[in-house]
Amino acid sequence: MFISPAYASTAAPAGFDIMGLLPMVVIFVLFWFLMVRPQQKRMKEHQKMLSEIQKGDEVVTQGGIIGRVVKAGEQYITVEIANNVEINVQRAAISGKLEKGTLKAQ
């Protein structure tokens, strides 16, 4: 015959096997500490930075435009990118705050 007979094994009885679940738990914990937690920390820091932006700060937008904050509203910020050239950007479009004097160095 081509098919061999199947014999009953002496395996453990059917039920909950914690050792089968352990690798999934370990992968989830590693995923949490290596990816999710650092991303949440960066997001909190960015939200804090956005809430602290005020007039006179030097900022860079997500598009790479750098300038000095002339007016800061709740949703929009007016940024001076050259002499007498101002643009309005959403507060969420600010990607970072620069150190004072960065614009003069250029």
Secondary structure, 3 states (H helix, E strand, C coil): CCCCCCCCCCCCCCCCCHHHHHHHHHHHHHHHHHHHHHHHHHHHHHHHHHHCCCCCCEEEECCCCEEEEEEECCCEEEEEEECCEEEEEEHHHEEEEECCCCCCCC
